[in-house]
Amino acid sequence: MACNTKSPQAQRDKASSPANRPTRVPISMLLSNEEQTAIGILPASRWQQQFPQEEPNDRFAARAKTASLTESIFQFREIHGRTYHSDIGNAQSWEPNDERHIDAMEIAHHTFTLVIGRRLYCAPLDKKRIQSVLDVGTGTGLWAIDFADEFPDVDVLGTDITPIQPNWVPANVRFELDDCNLEWTWPDNTFDFIHGRMLVGVIEDWYEFHRQAFRTCKPGGYVETFVGCTTFQCDDGTLKEGSAMSQWGKVFNEGGRQFGRTFEVYENDLQRKAMAAAGFEDIRYQDYFIPMGGWGSDKEAAERGLWWKIALEADLEGYINYIFNCLVGWTPEETKAYADQLRKEWSNPNIHGYFWARSAWGRKPEQFPEDTRTGR
């Protein structure tokens, strides 16, 4: 039960091919103060000036992951004390890959399954015909492992750009390093089910992603994605403009525009639009109301909101480090001050901020015209 990965050289060869190398959006140019103000992002100094800071809690300090391996895939980049994946293809993940964030992602796995009804997927899979499954952006690999446990006779492949998956896994699971924004190398009609979860800020082109999924999905197979909205909403005025929660979506959405990977997947209905353009049919979706922090009388919704809060707070600084650094150039002290205020706001039961999450799935027709893979 060992973890398998593609060789670093194979990854470099794949990435270096001109046909497989999309135009990379430069992110080194930070927004000026005037540009930040124009889109409603408040200065970083606001959070330090307005709100007193507490001493850092060493118990939650990030611990750099060390390894004696010399392969380039383990030569992680460091930003403000947090480690990120090594260079692979055109990959540019905004989430760290160190131990603290791995712990947070494991909590997030429980949260996402809870949100969709304590299950791993929503698509109406035919359990008798499913043989091969792809989990894109598998992260810690927990979804792939749980799916493999549920379907012991199904081959499950999890792909990601960083090697943080466990070594000991069910015999029907394997992991590979792969950048899903490059051309997919699997043959046509390979997978019965293609799954992707929380790929916001990861996918460069959702239409191209679904075209690749359509090609590699078997006729009659399904693709399913799950995303969360980054913008907090409020119906009773308790979430004030200029608050930390109101800034969250502004910074993430602008950050996505800066490096060419949108966070506004839910807002722009990209899941359903891209599935339809690729040629999938029987497209369905389910929206989930998430009251951030667990307020409200709906117990099921409150549980979703409470767990989402727990998942984010497990490594809140890690979630905001890359975007806030690359976009506005905040220091670790400024991001910590912002994170402290954010925790206070969504822990306040009198602030009724919420957001939406969505599962969407579609089926590849048993027979389909050739031209469904082109156009948008």
Backbone torsions as a table, in degrees:
resi	resn	phi	psi	omega
1	MET	NA	65.2	-176.0
2	ALA	-105.3	155.0	178.2
3	CYS	-84.6	129.6	179.3
4	ASN	-106.3	140.7	176.2
5	THR	-134.2	155.0	171.3
6	LYS	-69.3	151.5	-179.8
7	SER	-68.9	148.7	176.8
8	PRO	-57.3	-37.0	-179.1
9	GLN	-65.8	-39.2	178.4
10	ALA	-62.5	-37.7	178.6
11	GLN	-66.9	-41.6	179.7
12	ARG	-64.9	-39.8	178.6
13	ASP	-62.9	-43.4	180.0
14	LYS	-63.5	-41.9	-176.5
15	ALA	-70.4	-31.2	-173.7
16	SER	-78.6	-13.6	179.7
17	SER	-64.9	125.2	-178.5
18	PRO	-56.6	-34.2	-178.6
19	ALA	-68.5	-22.7	-176.3
20	ASN	-102.8	7.5	-173.6
21	ARG	-112.1	96.6	178.3
22	PRO	-64.9	160.5	175.9
23	THR	-64.2	126.9	-177.6
24	ARG	-91.1	130.2	-179.6
25	VAL	-81.9	121.5	-179.6
26	PRO	-65.6	141.0	-179.8
27	ILE	-122.6	7.3	-175.0
28	SER	-74.9	-20.4	-178.8
29	MET	-85.1	113.9	179.8
30	LEU	-81.9	153.3	177.0
31	LEU	-68.3	140.7	175.3
32	SER	-73.7	165.6	178.0
33	ASN	-59.5	-37.3	179.6
34	GLU	-65.9	-41.2	179.0
35	GLU	-66.3	-39.0	177.5
36	GLN	-62.8	-44.5	-179.3
37	THR	-63.1	-37.3	-177.1
38	ALA	-63.9	-30.1	-179.1
39	ILE	-102.1	8.8	172.3
40	GLY	88.2	13.3	177.3
41	ILE	-87.3	123.3	-178.6
42	LEU	-78.8	155.9	-179.8
43	PRO	-64.8	147.2	-178.0
44	ALA	-61.3	-31.5	-177.1
45	SER	-62.9	-19.8	-179.0
46	ARG	-56.1	-41.9	-172.1
47	TRP	-74.0	-28.0	177.0
48	GLN	-82.3	-33.9	-177.1
49	GLN	-74.8	-38.3	-173.2
50	GLN	-84.5	-31.7	-168.6
51	PHE	-124.4	124.9	179.3
52	PRO	-63.9	147.1	-176.6
53	GLN	-104.6	147.2	175.9
54	GLU	-98.6	164.1	177.0
55	GLU	-66.1	142.3	179.6
56	PRO	-61.5	147.6	178.1
57	ASN	-95.7	107.3	-175.2
58	ASP	-62.3	-23.1	-178.2
59	ARG	-61.2	-26.4	-177.9
60	PHE	-106.4	14.7	178.7
61	ALA	-66.2	142.2	179.5
62	ALA	-70.3	139.8	179.4
63	ARG	-111.8	119.7	-177.8
64	ALA	-66.3	132.7	-179.6
65	LYS	-81.8	125.5	-178.7
66	THR	-111.6	154.0	178.4
67	ALA	-155.3	149.0	179.1
68	SER	-86.3	-7.6	-178.9
69	LEU	-67.0	145.4	-176.6
70	THR	-106.3	-2.7	-180.0
71	GLU	-59.5	147.6	-176.6
72	SER	-62.4	-24.9	-178.4
73	ILE	-67.5	-17.2	178.5
74	PHE	-102.1	6.2	176.0
75	GLN	-89.2	77.6	-172.8
76	PHE	-72.3	148.3	174.4
77	ARG	-82.6	154.3	-179.8
78	GLU	-124.3	131.3	176.7
79	ILE	-132.1	116.3	178.9
80	HIS	51.0	43.0	174.8
81	GLY	83.8	-0.2	178.5
82	ARG	-112.1	145.4	-178.4
83	THR	-98.4	148.9	-179.3
84	TYR	-134.6	164.9	-176.2
85	HIS	-55.1	155.1	174.4
86	SER	-74.1	169.8	179.9
87	ASP	-65.6	125.5	177.3
88	ILE	-149.4	119.3	-179.5
89	GLY	56.7	-134.1	177.9
90	ASN	-105.6	21.3	-173.0
91	ALA	-66.8	146.6	-179.1
92	GLN	-157.4	71.4	-176.5
93	SER	-75.8	141.1	179.4
94	TRP	-93.9	-1.9	179.3
95	GLU	-103.1	138.9	176.7
96	PRO	-66.1	168.6	176.5
97	ASN	-125.7	19.9	-179.6
98	ASP	-83.9	177.7	-171.4
99	GLU	-62.1	-40.1	-179.2
100	ARG	-62.5	-40.6	-178.5
101	HIS	-74.8	-31.5	174.3
102	ILE	-59.9	-43.5	176.3
103	ASP	-59.3	-42.1	-179.9
104	ALA	-65.1	-39.4	179.9
105	MET	-66.8	-30.3	177.3
106	GLU	-69.6	-36.9	173.3
107	ILE	-66.2	-39.9	179.3
108	ALA	-61.9	-35.7	178.0
109	HIS	-58.3	-46.7	176.8
110	HIS	-61.4	-41.5	-178.6
111	THR	-60.7	-46.9	-176.3
112	PHE	-66.7	-39.4	177.7
113	THR	-67.5	-35.8	176.4
114	LEU	-62.8	-43.6	-177.0
115	VAL	-59.1	-41.6	-175.8
116	ILE	-90.2	18.4	173.8
117	GLY	98.6	32.9	179.7
118	ARG	57.0	46.4	178.2
119	ARG	-143.4	174.4	-175.9
120	LEU	-97.3	-18.0	-175.8
121	TYR	-160.0	164.8	179.5
122	CYS	-113.7	-24.5	-175.8
123	ALA	-59.9	144.6	179.7
124	PRO	-79.6	73.3	-175.7
125	LEU	-69.6	141.7	173.8
126	ASP	-87.0	101.2	-172.9
127	LYS	-64.5	-19.1	-178.6
128	LYS	-82.0	-21.6	-175.9
129	ARG	-110.5	-9.1	-176.1
130	ILE	-75.2	130.8	-176.4
131	GLN	-128.2	-34.8	-173.0
132	SER	-136.9	132.3	-175.0
133	VAL	-132.0	140.2	176.9
134	LEU	-117.4	128.2	174.6
135	ASP	-112.1	106.3	-176.3
136	VAL	-84.8	131.8	-177.8
137	GLY	67.6	51.2	-170.6
138	THR	-68.3	-19.5	178.6
139	GLY	64.1	-122.1	179.8
140	THR	-75.3	-7.6	177.1
141	GLY	84.0	4.7	-174.8
142	LEU	-65.7	-37.0	178.5
143	TRP	-63.5	-45.8	-179.3
144	ALA	-61.8	-40.7	179.7
145	ILE	-65.8	-45.9	179.7
146	ASP	-64.1	-39.5	178.6
147	PHE	-65.1	-40.7	179.3
148	ALA	-64.4	-36.1	176.1
149	ASP	-65.3	-38.6	-179.9
150	GLU	-72.5	-30.7	-179.5
151	PHE	-124.4	77.2	-173.4
152	PRO	-65.6	-15.8	179.6
153	ASP	-98.9	5.6	-178.2
154	VAL	-103.8	136.3	174.3
155	ASP	-81.6	123.8	-177.0
156	VAL	-116.9	124.2	177.8
157	LEU	-113.2	124.2	174.7
158	GLY	-110.1	130.9	-179.9
159	THR	-119.2	148.3	177.2
160	ASP	-162.3	171.0	-180.0
161	ILE	-98.1	0.6	-179.6
162	THR	-136.6	136.1	-173.5
163	PRO	-87.4	75.2	-178.5
164	ILE	-115.1	12.2	-179.1
165	GLN	-80.9	154.3	-179.1
166	PRO	-70.5	158.5	178.7
167	ASN	-82.3	-34.8	-176.3
168	TRP	-97.8	108.2	-175.3
169	VAL	-137.9	166.3	175.4
170	PRO	-55.5	152.2	-175.1
171	ALA	-62.6	-21.7	-177.5
172	ASN	-95.9	17.0	177.8
173	VAL	-118.4	138.6	169.3
174	ARG	-142.1	156.1	-178.9
175	PHE	-124.2	144.5	177.7
176	GLU	-135.0	147.7	170.4
177	LEU	-78.7	128.2	-179.3
178	ASP	-162.7	140.0	174.5
179	ASP	-97.9	110.3	-174.8
180	CYS	-69.4	-8.5	177.4
181	ASN	-84.7	-11.2	173.6
182	LEU	-88.4	172.2	179.7
183	GLU	-62.3	130.5	179.4
184	TRP	-72.1	134.8	-173.9
185	THR	-97.2	-1.8	179.7
186	TRP	-75.1	147.8	179.7
187	PRO	-65.2	163.4	174.0
188	ASP	-57.4	147.5	171.9
189	ASN	57.8	50.0	-177.8
190	THR	-95.4	-41.4	-168.5
191	PHE	-112.3	143.5	174.0
192	ASP	-84.0	-24.3	-177.5
193	PHE	-149.6	128.7	176.9
194	ILE	-119.2	123.2	-172.5
195	HIS	-121.8	139.1	175.4
196	GLY	-143.8	130.8	-174.6
197	ARG	-127.9	130.5	177.6
198	MET	51.9	52.4	177.3
199	LEU	-91.7	19.6	175.0
200	VAL	-65.3	137.0	-177.7
201	GLY	73.6	11.1	-178.8
202	VAL	-118.1	-46.8	-175.8
203	ILE	-80.0	128.1	177.7
204	GLU	-74.9	-40.0	-175.2
205	ASP	-141.7	106.4	-176.5
206	TRP	-68.3	-27.3	176.6
207	TYR	-69.5	-44.9	178.0
208	GLU	-65.3	-39.8	177.4
209	PHE	-55.9	-45.3	-178.3
210	HIS	-75.8	-27.3	173.1
211	ARG	-65.1	-42.1	177.5
212	GLN	-66.0	-39.9	178.5
213	ALA	-64.0	-39.5	179.5
214	PHE	-62.4	-44.3	-178.0
215	ARG	-63.2	-43.5	-174.1
216	THR	-88.4	-7.7	176.9
217	CYS	-82.3	140.5	177.2
218	LYS	-72.1	150.4	172.4
219	PRO	-55.4	130.4	-176.4
220	GLY	88.9	-8.3	179.0
221	GLY	-82.4	172.0	-175.0
222	TYR	-123.0	152.4	166.1
223	VAL	-119.0	141.2	179.7
224	GLU	-143.2	134.8	175.9
225	THR	-129.6	151.9	177.8
226	PHE	-130.0	129.9	179.9
227	VAL	-137.4	159.9	172.4
228	GLY	-118.2	146.2	177.2
229	CYS	-78.8	142.3	-178.6
230	THR	-89.6	-13.3	-174.1
231	THR	-97.1	124.1	176.1
232	PHE	-79.7	138.0	177.3
233	GLN	-116.6	166.4	-179.9
234	CYS	-157.2	136.5	-177.2
235	ASP	-102.7	-10.2	-174.2
236	ASP	-120.8	10.2	175.9
237	GLY	79.9	5.4	-178.5
238	THR	-79.2	-17.6	174.6
239	LEU	-96.1	107.5	-170.7
240	LYS	-86.9	145.2	171.4
241	GLU	-63.1	136.4	-177.4
242	GLY	92.9	-5.3	176.4
243	SER	-77.2	166.9	178.7
244	ALA	-62.6	-39.5	179.9
245	MET	-65.7	-35.7	179.2
246	SER	-69.6	-23.2	179.7
247	GLN	-81.1	-24.5	-174.5
248	TRP	-52.7	-55.9	-178.4
249	GLY	-66.3	-37.6	-179.8
250	LYS	-58.9	-47.0	-176.2
251	VAL	-71.0	-45.6	-179.2
252	PHE	-64.4	-43.0	-178.1
253	ASN	-66.8	-39.9	177.3
254	GLU	-70.0	-37.0	177.0
255	GLY	-60.2	-41.4	177.3
256	GLY	-61.0	-40.1	178.2
257	ARG	-66.6	-33.5	-178.2
258	GLN	-67.1	-39.0	-178.4
259	PHE	-113.6	20.2	165.9
260	GLY	74.1	27.6	178.1
261	ARG	-139.5	103.4	-169.1
262	THR	-70.7	144.2	168.8
263	PHE	-97.7	-6.5	-174.1
264	GLU	-95.4	48.4	-179.2
265	VAL	-70.5	-46.7	179.1
266	TYR	-65.5	-47.2	-176.5
267	GLU	-58.7	-36.0	-177.1
268	ASN	-98.0	6.9	175.9
269	ASP	54.8	39.0	-173.0
270	LEU	-70.8	-29.1	-179.7
271	GLN	-60.0	-54.3	-176.3
272	ARG	-69.9	-41.4	-178.7
273	LYS	-62.5	-44.0	-177.6
274	ALA	-70.9	-35.7	176.0
275	MET	-62.2	-46.5	-178.9
276	ALA	-63.5	-42.5	-179.4
277	ALA	-64.8	-32.5	-179.4
278	ALA	-74.7	-23.2	179.7
279	GLY	116.9	1.8	177.4
280	PHE	-67.7	153.1	178.1
281	GLU	-128.8	177.8	-176.3
282	ASP	50.6	43.1	-177.7
283	ILE	-74.4	128.2	-179.9
284	ARG	-130.1	161.3	175.7
285	TYR	-151.8	159.8	176.5
286	GLN	-137.7	125.2	177.6
287	ASP	-96.9	145.8	-178.3
288	TYR	-126.0	126.7	178.1
289	PHE	-83.6	123.7	-177.0
290	ILE	-118.9	98.7	174.9
291	PRO	-77.1	105.1	-170.3
292	MET	-60.7	122.2	-179.4
293	GLY	97.7	-12.3	175.0
294	GLY	90.1	24.5	177.8
295	TRP	-80.2	165.4	175.1
296	GLY	103.2	165.0	-175.7
297	SER	-88.3	-14.7	177.7
298	ASP	-77.4	107.3	-172.6
299	LYS	-64.5	-40.2	-180.0
300	GLU	-66.1	-43.4	178.1
301	ALA	-65.3	-40.4	179.5
302	ALA	-62.4	-37.9	177.5
303	GLU	-64.9	-40.6	176.6
304	ARG	-60.5	-45.9	-178.3
305	GLY	-66.9	-35.6	179.1
306	LEU	-67.5	-44.1	-179.7
307	TRP	-68.5	-34.3	177.2
308	TRP	-64.0	-40.0	176.7
309	LYS	-62.8	-44.8	178.9
310	ILE	-60.8	-43.2	-178.8
311	ALA	-62.7	-43.7	180.0
312	LEU	-69.2	-41.4	-176.7
313	GLU	-71.9	-15.7	175.8
314	ALA	-61.7	-26.3	174.8
315	ASP	-159.7	59.9	-177.3
316	LEU	-61.8	-42.8	179.5
317	GLU	-61.2	-35.1	177.8
318	GLY	-66.6	-38.4	179.9
319	TYR	-65.7	-32.7	-175.2
320	ILE	-99.9	-10.6	-171.6
321	ASN	-58.0	-52.2	-172.9
322	TYR	-70.6	-48.8	-177.6
323	ILE	-63.8	-47.3	-176.5
324	PHE	-69.3	-32.5	178.3
325	ASN	-71.1	-49.0	-175.5
326	CYS	-70.7	-28.9	-177.3
327	LEU	-87.6	-53.1	-172.0
328	VAL	-114.0	-3.9	176.0
329	GLY	69.1	30.6	178.6
330	TRP	-69.4	152.8	175.6
331	THR	-86.5	163.0	175.9
332	PRO	-56.4	-34.7	179.3
333	GLU	-67.1	-38.3	179.4
334	GLU	-69.9	-40.8	178.6
335	THR	-67.6	-34.0	177.8
336	LYS	-66.2	-41.0	178.7
337	ALA	-62.8	-41.8	177.4
338	TYR	-63.7	-45.3	-179.0
339	ALA	-62.3	-38.3	178.6
340	ASP	-62.0	-43.0	178.9
341	GLN	-68.4	-36.5	178.4
342	LEU	-61.3	-43.5	178.1
343	ARG	-59.8	-41.7	-179.6
344	LYS	-63.2	-40.2	-176.0
345	GLU	-70.2	-47.6	-177.0
346	TRP	-82.9	-1.7	170.3
347	SER	-93.7	-5.9	-179.8
348	ASN	-86.2	112.8	-177.7
349	PRO	-66.1	-11.6	178.5
350	ASN	-88.4	-4.2	174.7
351	ILE	-104.4	113.8	-170.6
352	HIS	-102.2	62.5	176.0
353	GLY	-85.6	143.3	178.9
354	TYR	-147.1	168.2	173.9
355	PHE	-148.9	177.0	-178.5
356	TRP	-117.0	148.3	169.5
357	ALA	-124.3	159.5	-176.3
358	ARG	-145.3	134.2	164.7
359	SER	-100.9	136.0	177.1
360	ALA	-138.2	139.3	-178.7
361	TRP	-144.9	153.5	179.7
362	GLY	-150.4	158.9	-175.2
363	ARG	-112.2	137.4	173.4
364	LYS	-78.0	129.6	-178.7
365	PRO	-59.0	151.3	175.4
366	GLU	-63.8	-35.4	173.7
367	GLN	-131.5	139.0	-175.0
368	PHE	-148.8	149.1	176.6
369	PRO	-71.6	148.4	-176.6
370	GLU	-61.4	-31.7	-172.6
371	ASP	-79.8	4.3	178.6
372	THR	-71.9	-14.9	-177.5
373	ARG	-86.4	-7.5	-177.3
374	THR	-111.6	165.8	178.1
375	GLY	78.3	174.6	-177.4
376	ARG	-141.5	NA	NA
